[in-house]
Amino acid sequence: MTNTGADYAWFGNDFPDIAEAYCFTLVRGLSPAELMSRLEGRPEAPLQGIAAAVDAAFAQYDLDEGDRQLVVMTTVGAWTLLIEPNGYLGVTEEQALPASAGASWVSHFVNINGVGTFLWAEDQVLRLCFDPMFPEDRWGTAPDELLDVMRRIGFHFVDDDPETDLSSPAAFALAEHLTGIAITPALLQDTTFTCATVKIH
């Protein structure tokens, strides 16, 4: 059974440096190299652990005055995990949908202001998109397909009055439901990531 938002509460507690602004994308059908080719990425040196990736991403931003963004990748099962510290490419429809040709694409983002997006695409077709804080407003070709799952894993709708906001952790749980891939502390801490920089459009 899929984890719920509560099962991902560790993310904000254990990884505060990235938890305030990130984009996590899982892509099935493309290797890291193929994904970078589609995103016109430029290879960079590998990095060990997410903390190093966050530091490098902000250094990159300063170096290129925000024109290029560091992304880090690894293979998890049949999926490629793409992480963007302080990025949003994975939920940008103009880039994500063309890049999802022949692939499954599941991405979620939040920025420092709490604005977020969850995006699910299959072979360039947008199946579902919404802001995790406002799940009642959904669009795509299958906006209601995951409604029961969304309620079960912790998204709160208009008539709910939650004690704690689990919208961001619930986005991790929904991505796990769609992909079968659980993000874990060990995955973030121990992985040596393949890295690239991508031009921001």
C-alpha positions, 0 to 999 in steps of 0.5 A, spaced: 500 500 500 502 506 498 505 511 503 501 517 505 503 524 506 505 523 513 510 517 511 514 523 508 514 528 513 521 526 515 523 530 508 522 537 511 525 535 518 531 532 515 532 536 509 530 543 510 535 546 505 532 543 499 525 542 502 523 549 502 524 549 494 525 543 490 522 539 484 522 532 484 521 528 477 521 521 475 521 519 468 520 512 466 522 510 459 528 514 459 535 513 461 539 519 465 543 520 459 537 520 454 533 525 459 539 530 459 539 530 451 532 531 451 533 537 456 539 539 452 543 539 458 551 540 459 554 534 463 557 536 470 561 533 475 558 527 479 556 529 486 555 525 492 549 526 496 543 531 496 546 536 501 552 537 496 547 538 490 544 543 494 550 547 495 552 546 488 545 548 485 546 555 488 553 556 486 551 555 479 545 560 480 550 565 482 555 563 477 551 563 471 546 569 474 540 564 473 541 562 466 543 555 467 540 550 473 544 544 476 540 538 476 542 531 479 539 524 476 540 517 478 536 511 476 531 508 481 528 501 478 526 502 471 525 510 473 530 516 472 530 520 478 531 528 476 532 533 482 532 540 481 534 544 488 530 551 487 528 549 480 521 548 476 523 545 470 520 538 471 513 541 472 514 546 466 509 544 461 513 547 455 519 543 457 516 537 460 511 535 455 515 534 449 520 531 453 515 526 455 515 523 448 514 515 449 515 516 457 511 516 463 513 523 467 511 524 474 513 531 477 512 535 483 515 542 485 514 547 491 518 554 492 520 558 497 513 561 498 509 555 498 506 555 491 507 548 488 505 544 482 504 536 481 504 534 474 503 527 471 504 526 463 504 520 459 507 520 452 506 528 451 499 528 454 498 532 460 494 527 465 493 531 471 496 537 474 494 541 480 497 545 486 498 540 492 495 546 496 489 546 492 487 539 490 480 541 488 482 545 482 485 540 477 486 539 470 488 534 464 485 529 461 484 525 467 483 530 473 479 525 477 482 518 476 486 519 482 481 523 487 480 517 492 488 516 492 489 523 493 484 523 499 487 517 502 494 519 502 493 526 505 491 532 500 485 536 503 480 539 500 475 545 501 471 542 506 477 539 510 480 543 516 487 539 517 491 540 523 497 540 519 498 541 512 501 535 509 500 537 501 508 537 500 509 530 503 502 528 500 505 530 493 511 525 494 506 519 496 502 521 490 508 520 486 510 514 489 503 511 488 504 512 480 511 510 479 512 505 485 518 509 487 519 511 494 524 517 496 528 515 502 533 519 506 538 513 504 537 515 497 538 522 498 544 522 502 548 516 499 547 516 492 552 519 487 548 523 482 549 524 475 549 532 474 548 537 468 546 544 467 540 546 463 539 552 460 532 556 463 527 558 458 
